[in-house]
Amino acid sequence: MHIPVKRSKNNQIFGGVIAGLCENFDWNPAVGRILYVLLSLTPAFPGIIVYLVLLLLMEKPDEN
C-alpha cells in the first residue's frame, strides 16, 4: 500500500518524507521540518515512528 505523495528527490535530508509532503502542499520545506521537529518533541506525538511509517508508505521519487 502506497500513498500518492512522492518523497522529494532534490530536497531531502534523510528520506525526503517531510520535503515530499511540503512539495505536495506547496509549503516551504524548512518550515515543515521545523514544525515536524517541534511536534515530535511533544510527548503525545511519536515522531520517529510516524516518519518511518511514512518513509515506507510514500512513493519513491522519479528517477528522471
Buried (B, 14 or more C-beta within 10 A) or exposed (E): EEEEBBBBBEBBEEBBBBBBBBBBEEBEBEEBBEEBEEEBEEEEEEBEEBBEEBBEEBEEBEEE
